[in-house]
Amino acid sequence: MDQLEAPLYAALRRHVGQEYAHLHVPAHRQGKALPPLLKQPDFFRLDLTELPGLDNLHSPGGPIARAQELAARLYGADATFFLVNGTTAGLQALLLATCRPGQKIVLSRDCHRSVLAGLIFSGADPVFVCPAPLPGFGITAGVAPGRLAAVLEEEPNARAVLVVYPNYYGIAAGLPALVRLTHERKMPFLVDEAHGAHLPFHSGLPAEALACGADAAVMSIHKTGGSLTQSSLLHLRGRRVQAERVAAALTMLQTSSPSYLLMVSLDLARCQLAGRGRELIGRSVELAQRVRAELSRVAGLQVLGIEHLGEHLQDSQQLDPTRITVNVRGLGLSGYQAADLLCKKYKVNCELADYYNVVAVIGLGTTAEDCRRLVRGLLEISRFEAEPAGSLPAIPGPPPLPPKRMTPREAWFGSVRSLPLESSAHFICAEWVAAYPPGMPVIYPGEEITPEVIEYLQFLKRNEIPVVGPADKSLTRINVAE
């Protein structure tokens, strides 16, 4: 009788029956802003396979090839690839296409966890550049040009540079300067642009990565562009990254049975953005500006704006206004507590919460009522749920980068044993550990576990801050390389 249950379906039906306000991805908000042709009653008749006339994703020459060409033209790319395994597959393909075992690649430390898998697949040797911290918010503000220049000076033989732009909080570091530094050394500049599919469609948003000179960018169209979850685009421009190697890598990484529903959602989302992108994104920006203005008047809240970026502001537009980061530490609450209250008491779901902040995303399908409920919820939390000032312990800054003793691939494939966290100092870590969200690793496989790392992880454990990566999520034990 247990087999008659459908627990995931039941959970999803319960969730949608709650009528939450949705301030999170995917952008279409439960179908509200999907391209109209995706909402036809016979949509699932399109769940087909590589039949005559329907083309083949892994060797396109018909309608898929034409759809990819149109996406490339819309985004100013020389070549574009449909991704049905998400931006994850695109980032991993770029690592396989640009690096061979033992070759170095310069990475922003806040790169997505899929990059770790790309390092293990490719055998590339990471050299990390730490994003600049943003005081008061406990987050990072992107890679400063001076930091990248110093790393490139030390690693002149690196094969490529990969950064996140914009980051989880909507901060878009000054990309033209970073690209210039990279191209001076004849290296390709790669961008994880997962959160930037909407950038080309409004003048009040940061410039997209390709417009800033990037050689490759991978974007999650489902996050901000209106396609179905797990569908993304990989763009190439220029000759620094070989399209043939990217295509070969994607053939290995992506399923051999690609979903035509995901691919057609990419095609129709591109069509909708081309026809109505400026109108739809303009509405999102307008809603977001209103929310920002109202929340800025709520006692105890601080809304991240370009005025907080200071020295990190390299160009005139460096913050995506549709991604609203609200610092709640002035309420004596953590971001986790505020997000939990928003969900349980006010039926508002946000994109993410971290120790100090709650992040709301205003997408294509976000409604004015969603925004009103967010503002009302935070206003009432400010009035009735705030704790005494200073009741929230300050989170320590992240520890210095640990020394690297192995490549991630060597640590992954080597012998491993488990040790108590407090007894692991100076051993080589065999797994990665990150506070999540946003997921910036405290330690990577192959790095030495320093006393500072142990102290920081113990803080996370004491304060019940969620972590991803380790086999033991309680952080009682950690895996080390023999």
Secondary structure, DSSP 8 states (H G I E B T S, - for coil): -GGG--HHHHHHHHHHHT--EEESSSTTTTTTTS-GGGG-TTGGGG---S-TTS--TTS--SHHHHHHHHHHHHHT-SEEEEESSHHHHHHHHHHHHH--TT-EEEEETT--THHHHHHHHH--EEEEE---EETTTTEE----HHHHHHHHHH-TT---EEEESS-TTSB---HHHHHHHHHHTT--EEEE-TT-TTGGG-TTS---TGGGT-SEEEE-HHHHTS--TT-EEEEE-SSSS-HHHHHHHHHHHS-SS--HHHHHHHHHHHHHHHHHHHHHHHHHHHHHHHHHHHHTTSTT-EE--GGGTGGG--SS--B-TTEEEEE-GGGT--HHHHHHHHHHHH-EEESEE-SSEEEEE--TT--HHHHHHHHHHHHHHHHHT---TT-S-----------B-S-HHHHHHS-EEEEEGGG-TTSBBSS-EEETTT--EEE-TTBB--HHHHHHHHHHHHTT--EES-SSTTSSEEEEE-
